[in-house]
Amino acid sequence: MVLSEPGEVFGWLKNWIDKMCPEWLYKPLIGCPKCHAGQVAFWFQAWNLWQNSEFSLPFVLVAIATAYALQTWHKIVETWLHR
């Protein structure tokens, strides 16, 4: 999310997706870090299942948990720096 804020590298992409896509598509693409991480991990595992007959649910869950932890950490740091 940091890179998609206004003035950042993907700020233009967030604005474009916000205008062009419905909310159910906006969140997994760029609006929600946990949703995006879960989608990328899920579809990677779906592709892996097709290639190797192997799907790892823990991989998807760890991706979502990592996105949540990084998002939470970012909020804590921002709160601490702007006290």
Secondary structure, DSSP 8 states (H G I E B T S, - for coil): -GGGSTTSTTHHHHHHHHHHS-HHHHIIIII-HHHHHHHHHHHHHHHHHHHHS---HHHHHHHHHHHHHHHHHHHHHHHHHT-
